[in-house]
Amino acid sequence: MEWYWWAFFLLIVGLLLATDLGLFQRKAHEVKVPEALKSTALRVALALLFGWGIYMGWIGGYDTRELQAKAGLEFLTGYLVEIALSVDNVFVFALVFRYFRVAGEYQHRVLFWGILGALIMRAIMIFAAIALLEKFHWVIYLFAAILIYGGIKMIRDDMEESDPSQNPVLKLFHRFVPVTKQFHGRKFFVRDAGRIMATPLCVVLLAIETTDLIFAVDSIPAVVAITQDRFIVFTSNIFAILGLRALYFALAGILKLFRFLHYGLSAILVFIGVKMILSHTPYAIQTVQSLAVVVALLVVSVVASLAIRDKEAEKEGDPS
């Protein structure tokens, strides 16, 4: 892959981050659903346009029509998988903000810097994962085991019962860094009595960063199972991360409607783990088949969530 394609993509990322920082971070405000939906639509449209450019041979410099089409489908599949798995991040973001009682006007700032840190961590982990696969073939089975275990574990986990304060990284941070008891507006650090202290907003940012690091353990092997093309893995992953902030504000209020979604996400992880195991056998699953299965699992879980009402929730909402 020629260097200028990497530069082109990083330019897109830089422009999106600069626009976000300049237009939306200038004044603290609570992001409303219409604004979040517009931002989400813009980022999804850009990602799909980028993927279409790869498919048509306008982006990436792939030599043949076959390679162009293959790369385009791999990008779309990887992007859909990452977006789907990002929904789990949204659940945890909502839990963290609710636990620490972060005001709506400061949540955007935390997510912006949290996602910026996530971009750097994801880049390091992506290139490390691919390098490991290229050097040690057996790592593919380790990644497959991680995905299958993560999928099974996702069914058992209850996000609502999680306690962010038990995060070992946060405990370590509190041990070595003094933290103020009160928020200080948008500030992550303040000077108090001659010493620099972190604010609770900084603790929330650290919780968001560690959350993404944990989720990356599942999401990066998932996209690497689809393709080991560094450009496709990196761009599809980063496009999904760039849309995560807007996705949170768009979905935060309606997450409980999708009560069966985690079953679909669990099935996706297990399926991709199996795909990884079969990748070097006569039964290898092709990219088009992977895309069809991922889309089908997402559609079924979302439709089931909307069609099958939660009787317990209805009873709680019934005044009689």
Sine and cosine of phi, psi and omega as CSV:
sin_phi,cos_phi,sin_psi,cos_psi,sin_omega,cos_omega
0.00,0.00,0.82,-0.58,-0.01,-1.00
-0.92,0.39,0.52,-0.86,-0.09,-1.00
-0.89,0.46,-0.50,0.87,-0.10,-0.99
-0.94,0.33,-0.38,0.93,0.09,-1.00
-0.95,0.32,-0.60,0.80,0.10,-1.00
-0.90,0.43,-0.68,0.73,0.01,-1.00
-0.89,0.46,-0.64,0.77,0.02,-1.00
-0.88,0.47,-0.72,0.70,-0.01,-1.00
-0.92,0.40,-0.69,0.72,0.00,-1.00
-0.90,0.44,-0.51,0.86,0.09,-1.00
-0.90,0.43,-0.68,0.74,0.05,-1.00
-0.87,0.49,-0.71,0.71,0.01,-1.00
-0.88,0.48,-0.72,0.69,0.00,-1.00
-0.87,0.49,-0.66,0.75,0.01,-1.00
-0.91,0.40,-0.66,0.75,0.02,-1.00
-0.90,0.44,-0.69,0.72,0.00,-1.00
-0.93,0.38,-0.66,0.75,0.00,-1.00
-0.91,0.42,-0.65,0.76,0.04,-1.00
-0.90,0.44,-0.69,0.73,0.02,-1.00
-0.88,0.48,-0.71,0.70,-0.03,-1.00
-0.94,0.35,-0.65,0.76,-0.08,-1.00
-0.97,0.23,-0.67,0.75,-0.09,-1.00
-1.00,0.02,-0.67,0.74,-0.16,-0.99
-0.98,-0.19,-0.34,0.94,0.00,-1.00
-1.00,-0.07,-0.13,0.99,-0.06,-1.00
-0.87,0.50,-0.64,0.77,0.00,-1.00
-0.74,-0.67,0.79,-0.61,-0.01,-1.00
-0.90,0.43,0.78,-0.62,0.05,-1.00
-0.40,-0.92,0.39,-0.92,0.04,-1.00
-0.99,0.17,0.81,-0.59,-0.03,-1.00
-0.98,0.22,0.86,-0.51,0.00,-1.00
-1.00,0.06,0.30,-0.95,-0.06,-1.00
-0.85,0.53,-0.70,0.71,0.00,-1.00
-0.86,0.51,-0.67,0.75,0.03,-1.00
-0.90,0.43,-0.66,0.75,0.00,-1.00
-0.91,0.41,-0.64,0.77,0.01,-1.00
-0.90,0.43,-0.66,0.75,0.04,-1.00
-0.89,0.45,-0.70,0.72,0.00,-1.00
-0.90,0.44,-0.66,0.75,0.03,-1.00
-0.89,0.46,-0.71,0.70,0.00,-1.00
-0.87,0.49,-0.65,0.76,0.01,-1.00
-0.89,0.46,-0.72,0.69,-0.05,-1.00
-0.94,0.35,-0.62,0.79,0.05,-1.00
-0.91,0.41,-0.68,0.74,0.01,-1.00
-0.88,0.47,-0.66,0.75,0.02,-1.00
-0.90,0.44,-0.68,0.73,0.00,-1.00
-0.89,0.45,-0.70,0.71,-0.01,-1.00
-0.92,0.40,-0.61,0.79,0.05,-1.00
-0.90,0.43,-0.65,0.76,0.04,-1.00
-0.89,0.46,-0.71,0.71,0.03,-1.00
-0.90,0.44,-0.61,0.79,0.05,-1.00
-0.91,0.42,-0.61,0.79,0.05,-1.00
-0.88,0.47,-0.62,0.78,0.07,-1.00
-0.92,0.40,-0.72,0.70,-0.03,-1.00
-0.87,0.49,-0.62,0.78,-0.04,-1.00
-0.99,0.10,-0.13,0.99,0.01,-1.00
1.00,0.02,0.15,0.99,0.00,-1.00
-0.99,0.15,-0.40,0.92,-0.05,-1.00
-0.80,-0.60,0.65,-0.76,0.13,-0.99
0.97,-0.23,-0.39,0.92,0.04,-1.00
0.92,0.38,0.46,0.89,0.04,-1.00
-0.95,0.33,0.70,-0.72,-0.24,-0.97
-0.94,0.34,-0.70,0.71,-0.13,-0.99
-0.92,-0.38,0.30,-0.95,0.02,-1.00
-0.89,0.46,-0.59,0.81,0.02,-1.00
-0.89,0.46,-0.70,0.71,0.02,-1.00
-0.91,0.41,-0.62,0.79,0.00,-1.00
-0.90,0.44,-0.73,0.68,-0.01,-1.00
-0.90,0.43,-0.68,0.74,0.00,-1.00
-0.88,0.48,-0.72,0.70,-0.01,-1.00
-0.90,0.43,-0.63,0.78,0.01,-1.00
-0.90,0.44,-0.69,0.73,0.03,-1.00
-0.92,0.38,-0.62,0.79,0.04,-1.00
-0.90,0.43,-0.64,0.77,0.04,-1.00
-0.88,0.48,-0.74,0.67,-0.04,-1.00
-0.89,0.45,-0.69,0.72,0.01,-1.00
-0.89,0.45,-0.73,0.69,0.02,-1.00
-0.88,0.48,-0.66,0.75,0.00,-1.00
-0.90,0.43,-0.70,0.71,0.01,-1.00
-0.89,0.45,-0.66,0.75,0.03,-1.00
-0.89,0.46,-0.71,0.71,-0.02,-1.00
-0.91,0.40,-0.65,0.76,0.04,-1.00
-0.89,0.46,-0.70,0.72,0.00,-1.00
-0.87,0.49,-0.72,0.70,-0.01,-1.00
-0.94,0.35,-0.41,0.91,0.03,-1.00
-0.91,0.41,-0.41,0.91,0.01,-1.00
-0.87,0.50,-0.57,0.82,0.05,-1.00
-0.90,0.43,-0.61,0.79,0.09,-1.00
-0.86,0.51,-0.65,0.76,-0.03,-1.00
-0.88,0.48,-0.66,0.75,0.06,-1.00
-0.83,0.55,-0.73,0.69,-0.06,-1.00
-0.94,0.34,-0.64,0.77,0.06,-1.00
-0.83,0.56,-0.72,0.69,-0.01,-1.00
-0.88,0.48,-0.66,0.75,0.01,-1.00
-0.90,0.43,-0.71,0.71,-0.01,-1.00
-0.89,0.45,-0.73,0.68,-0.01,-1.00
-0.89,0.45,-0.62,0.79,0.00,-1.00
-0.94,0.35,-0.65,0.76,-0.04,-1.00
-0.90,0.44,-0.72,0.70,-0.04,-1.00
-1.00,0.03,-0.01,1.00,0.04,-1.00
0.82,0.57,0.80,0.61,0.00,-1.00
-0.99,0.15,0.80,-0.60,0.01,-1.00
-0.88,0.48,0.55,-0.83,-0.06,-1.00
-0.84,0.55,-0.57,0.82,-0.06,-1.00
-0.96,0.30,-0.23,0.97,0.00,-1.00
-0.97,-0.25,-0.16,0.99,-0.03,-1.00
-0.91,0.42,-0.60,0.80,0.01,-1.00
-0.87,0.48,-0.69,0.73,-0.02,-1.00
-0.89,0.46,-0.70,0.72,0.00,-1.00
-0.88,0.47,-0.71,0.70,-0.04,-1.00
-0.93,0.37,-0.58,0.82,0.01,-1.00
-0.87,0.49,-0.80,0.61,-0.03,-1.00
-0.95,0.31,-0.51,0.86,0.07,-1.00
-0.90,0.43,-0.68,0.73,-0.01,-1.00
-0.95,0.30,-0.54,0.84,0.08,-1.00
-0.88,0.48,-0.68,0.73,0.06,-1.00
-0.91,0.41,-0.59,0.80,0.01,-1.00
-0.90,0.44,-0.60,0.80,0.02,-1.00
-0.86,0.51,-0.68,0.73,-0.02,-1.00
-0.93,0.38,-0.71,0.70,-0.01,-1.00
-0.90,0.44,-0.67,0.74,-0.01,-1.00
-0.89,0.45,-0.66,0.75,0.00,-1.00
-0.86,0.51,-0.72,0.70,0.00,-1.00
-0.89,0.46,-0.71,0.70,-0.05,-1.00
-0.93,0.36,-0.59,0.81,0.01,-1.00
-0.89,0.46,-0.78,0.63,-0.04,-1.00
-0.93,0.37,-0.54,0.84,0.06,-1.00
-0.92,0.38,-0.66,0.75,-0.02,-1.00
-0.90,0.44,-0.70,0.71,-0.01,-1.00
-0.92,0.39,-0.63,0.78,0.03,-1.00
-0.88,0.47,-0.64,0.77,0.04,-1.00
-0.90,0.45,-0.69,0.72,0.00,-1.00
-0.89,0.45,-0.61,0.79,-0.01,-1.00
-0.94,0.33,-0.52,0.86,-0.06,-1.00
-1.00,-0.02,-0.59,0.81,-0.05,-1.00
-0.79,-0.61,0.97,-0.26,-0.06,-1.00
-0.89,0.46,-0.53,0.85,-0.06,-1.00
-0.90,0.43,-0.31,0.95,0.00,-1.00
-0.88,0.48,-0.45,0.89,-0.01,-1.00
-0.86,0.51,-0.57,0.82,0.01,-1.00
-0.97,0.24,-0.51,0.86,0.10,-1.00
-0.91,0.42,-0.72,0.69,0.03,-1.00
-0.88,0.47,-0.65,0.76,0.02,-1.00
-0.88,0.48,-0.66,0.75,0.02,-1.00
-0.90,0.43,-0.64,0.77,0.03,-1.00
-0.88,0.48,-0.69,0.73,-0.02,-1.00
-0.91,0.40,-0.72,0.69,-0.02,-1.00
-0.91,0.41,-0.68,0.73,0.04,-1.00
-0.89,0.46,-0.69,0.73,0.01,-1.00
-0.89,0.46,-0.62,0.78,0.02,-1.00
-0.91,0.42,-0.69,0.72,0.02,-1.00
-0.92,0.40,-0.66,0.75,-0.02,-1.00
-0.91,0.41,-0.55,0.84,-0.03,-1.00
-0.88,0.47,-0.54,0.84,0.00,-1.00
-0.92,0.39,-0.61,0.79,-0.08,-1.00
-0.99,0.14,-0.48,0.88,-0.09,-1.00
-0.93,0.37,0.64,-0.77,0.09,-1.00
-0.90,-0.44,0.96,-0.28,-0.05,-1.00
-0.87,0.50,-0.58,0.82,-0.09,-1.00
-0.91,0.41,-0.40,0.92,-0.04,-1.00
-1.00,-0.06,-0.02,1.00,-0.01,-1.00
-0.94,0.33,0.56,-0.83,0.01,-1.00
-0.87,-0.50,0.97,-0.25,-0.03,-1.00
-0.85,0.53,-0.47,0.89,-0.04,-1.00
-0.93,0.38,-0.28,0.96,0.00,-1.00
-1.00,0.07,0.01,1.00,0.05,-1.00
-0.85,0.53,0.87,-0.49,-0.06,-1.00
-0.88,0.47,-0.51,0.86,0.04,-1.00
-0.91,0.41,-0.66,0.75,0.03,-1.00
-0.91,0.41,-0.62,0.78,0.04,-1.00
-0.89,0.46,-0.67,0.74,0.03,-1.00
-0.91,0.42,-0.65,0.76,0.01,-1.00
-0.88,0.47,-0.72,0.70,0.00,-1.00
-0.89,0.46,-0.51,0.86,-0.03,-1.00
-0.94,0.34,-0.57,0.82,-0.10,-0.99
-0.95,-0.30,-0.28,0.96,-0.05,-1.00
-0.84,-0.54,0.83,-0.56,0.05,-1.00
-0.93,0.37,0.66,-0.75,-0.05,-1.00
-0.82,-0.57,0.72,-0.69,0.04,-1.00
-0.94,0.35,0.40,-0.92,0.02,-1.00
-0.99,0.16,-0.44,0.90,-0.06,-1.00
-0.92,-0.38,0.46,-0.89,0.15,-0.99
-0.94,0.34,0.50,-0.86,0.07,-1.00
-0.83,-0.55,0.90,0.43,0.01,-1.00
0.88,0.48,-0.77,-0.63,-0.05,-1.00
-1.00,0.08,-0.06,1.00,-0.17,-0.99
-0.98,0.21,0.64,-0.77,0.11,-0.99
-1.00,-0.02,-0.48,0.88,0.02,-1.00
-0.70,-0.72,0.55,-0.84,0.07,-1.00
-0.67,-0.74,0.33,-0.94,0.08,-1.00
-0.98,-0.19,0.84,-0.54,-0.04,-1.00
-0.72,-0.69,0.84,-0.54,-0.01,-1.00
0.81,0.58,0.64,0.77,0.08,-1.00
0.99,0.13,0.02,1.00,0.03,-1.00
-0.81,-0.59,0.47,-0.88,-0.01,-1.00
-1.00,0.09,0.77,-0.64,-0.02,-1.00
-0.80,-0.60,0.57,-0.82,0.10,-1.00
-0.98,0.19,0.46,-0.89,0.08,-1.00
-0.98,-0.20,0.27,-0.96,0.06,-1.00
-0.84,0.55,-0.44,0.90,0.02,-1.00
-0.91,0.41,-0.55,0.83,0.06,-1.00
-0.93,0.38,-0.62,0.79,0.04,-1.00
-0.90,0.44,-0.65,0.76,0.03,-1.00
-0.89,0.45,-0.68,0.74,0.03,-1.00
-0.87,0.50,-0.67,0.74,0.02,-1.00
-0.91,0.42,-0.62,0.79,0.04,-1.00
-0.90,0.44,-0.65,0.76,0.03,-1.00
-0.90,0.43,-0.68,0.73,-0.01,-1.00
-0.90,0.44,-0.71,0.71,-0.02,-1.00
-0.93,0.37,-0.55,0.83,0.06,-1.00
-0.87,0.49,-0.73,0.68,0.00,-1.00
-0.90,0.43,-0.60,0.80,0.02,-1.00
-0.88,0.47,-0.64,0.77,0.01,-1.00
-0.92,0.40,-0.70,0.72,-0.01,-1.00
-0.93,0.37,-0.48,0.88,0.01,-1.00
-0.90,0.44,-0.44,0.90,0.01,-1.00
-0.88,0.47,-0.52,0.85,0.07,-1.00
-1.00,0.02,-0.71,0.71,-0.18,-0.98
-0.94,0.34,-0.60,0.80,-0.03,-1.00
-0.94,0.34,-0.73,0.68,0.12,-0.99
-0.85,0.53,-0.53,0.85,-0.02,-1.00
-0.89,0.45,-0.72,0.69,-0.03,-1.00
-0.98,0.22,-0.51,0.86,0.07,-1.00
-0.92,0.40,-0.46,0.89,0.06,-1.00
-0.94,0.35,-0.42,0.91,0.00,-1.00
-0.99,0.15,-0.67,0.74,0.02,-1.00
-0.39,-0.92,0.49,-0.87,0.09,-1.00
-0.94,-0.34,0.28,0.96,0.10,-0.99
-0.96,0.29,0.92,-0.39,-0.09,-1.00
-0.81,0.58,-0.66,0.75,-0.05,-1.00
-0.91,0.42,-0.69,0.73,-0.02,-1.00
-0.94,0.35,-0.71,0.70,0.01,-1.00
-0.86,0.51,-0.74,0.67,-0.07,-1.00
-0.91,0.41,-0.76,0.64,-0.09,-1.00
-0.93,0.37,-0.67,0.74,0.00,-1.00
-0.91,0.42,-0.64,0.76,0.01,-1.00
-0.91,0.41,-0.72,0.69,-0.05,-1.00
-0.93,0.36,-0.62,0.79,0.07,-1.00
-0.87,0.50,-0.65,0.76,0.02,-1.00
-0.91,0.42,-0.67,0.74,0.01,-1.00
-0.91,0.42,-0.63,0.78,-0.01,-1.00
-0.89,0.46,-0.46,0.89,0.01,-1.00
-1.00,-0.02,-0.01,1.00,-0.12,-0.99
-0.93,0.37,-0.63,0.78,-0.02,-1.00
-0.88,0.47,-0.77,0.64,0.00,-1.00
-0.90,0.43,-0.59,0.81,0.00,-1.00
-0.88,0.47,-0.62,0.79,0.02,-1.00
-0.87,0.49,-0.77,0.64,-0.05,-1.00
-0.93,0.37,-0.44,0.90,0.02,-1.00
-0.98,0.21,-0.53,0.85,-0.14,-0.99
-0.95,-0.31,-0.25,0.97,-0.15,-0.99
-0.79,0.61,-0.61,0.79,-0.07,-1.00
-0.99,0.13,-0.21,0.98,-0.08,-1.00
-0.83,-0.56,0.26,0.97,-0.06,-1.00
-0.86,0.51,-0.58,0.82,-0.07,-1.00
-0.93,0.38,-0.29,0.96,0.04,-1.00
-0.92,0.39,-0.48,0.87,-0.08,-1.00
-0.99,-0.12,0.87,0.49,-0.13,-0.99
-0.96,0.28,-0.29,0.96,0.03,-1.00
-0.98,-0.18,0.01,1.00,-0.09,-1.00
-0.89,0.46,-0.60,0.80,-0.05,-1.00
-0.92,0.40,-0.40,0.91,0.10,-0.99
-0.93,0.37,-0.64,0.76,0.04,-1.00
-0.91,0.42,-0.67,0.74,0.02,-1.00
-0.90,0.43,-0.64,0.77,0.04,-1.00
-0.87,0.49,-0.71,0.71,0.00,-1.00
-0.90,0.43,-0.59,0.81,0.02,-1.00
-0.89,0.45,-0.72,0.70,0.00,-1.00
-0.88,0.47,-0.70,0.71,0.00,-1.00
-0.90,0.43,-0.69,0.72,0.01,-1.00
-0.87,0.50,-0.70,0.71,-0.02,-1.00
-0.93,0.37,-0.56,0.83,0.09,-1.00
-0.89,0.46,-0.69,0.72,0.05,-1.00
-0.90,0.43,-0.65,0.76,0.04,-1.00
-0.85,0.53,-0.64,0.77,-0.01,-1.00
-0.91,0.42,-0.66,0.75,-0.01,-1.00
-0.90,0.44,-0.61,0.79,-0.06,-1.00
-1.00,0.06,-0.02,1.00,-0.17,-0.99
-0.86,0.51,-0.48,0.88,-0.02,-1.00
-0.91,-0.41,0.55,0.84,0.04,-1.00
-0.83,-0.56,0.19,-0.98,0.05,-1.00
-0.89,0.45,-0.23,0.97,-0.04,-1.00
-0.98,-0.18,0.34,0.94,-0.02,-1.00
-0.82,0.57,0.69,-0.73,0.00,-1.00
-1.00,0.02,0.80,-0.60,-0.05,-1.00
-0.98,0.19,0.30,-0.95,-0.06,-1.00
-0.87,0.49,-0.68,0.73,0.00,-1.00
-0.88,0.48,-0.65,0.76,0.03,-1.00
-0.91,0.41,-0.65,0.76,0.04,-1.00
-0.87,0.49,-0.72,0.70,0.00,-1.00
-0.86,0.52,-0.70,0.72,-0.02,-1.00
-0.89,0.45,-0.68,0.73,-0.02,-1.00
-0.92,0.39,-0.70,0.71,0.00,-1.00
-0.87,0.49,-0.74,0.67,0.01,-1.00
-0.88,0.47,-0.70,0.72,-0.02,-1.00
-0.88,0.47,-0.69,0.72,-0.01,-1.00
-0.91,0.42,-0.65,0.76,0.03,-1.00
-0.91,0.42,-0.72,0.69,-0.03,-1.00
-0.89,0.46,-0.72,0.70,-0.02,-1.00
-0.88,0.47,-0.70,0.71,-0.04,-1.00
-0.93,0.38,-0.61,0.79,0.02,-1.00
-0.95,0.33,-0.72,0.69,0.00,-1.00
-0.89,0.47,-0.67,0.74,0.03,-1.00
-0.88,0.47,-0.64,0.77,0.02,-1.00
-0.88,0.47,-0.65,0.76,-0.04,-1.00
-0.99,0.17,-0.51,0.86,-0.09,-1.00
-1.00,0.08,-0.58,0.81,-0.05,-1.00
-0.99,-0.14,0.94,-0.34,-0.06,-1.00
-0.96,0.27,0.48,-0.87,0.05,-1.00
-1.00,0.09,0.97,-0.26,-0.07,-1.00
-0.89,0.45,-0.59,0.81,-0.01,-1.00
-0.91,0.42,-0.67,0.74,0.00,-1.00
-0.91,0.42,-0.60,0.80,0.01,-1.00
-0.91,0.41,-0.63,0.77,0.02,-1.00
-0.90,0.43,-0.63,0.77,0.00,-1.00
-0.92,0.40,-0.54,0.84,-0.04,-1.00
-1.00,0.07,-0.12,0.99,-0.02,-1.00
-1.00,0.09,0.92,-0.40,-0.06,-1.00
-0.91,0.42,-0.36,0.93,0.02,-1.00
-0.98,0.18,0.00,0.00,0.00,0.00
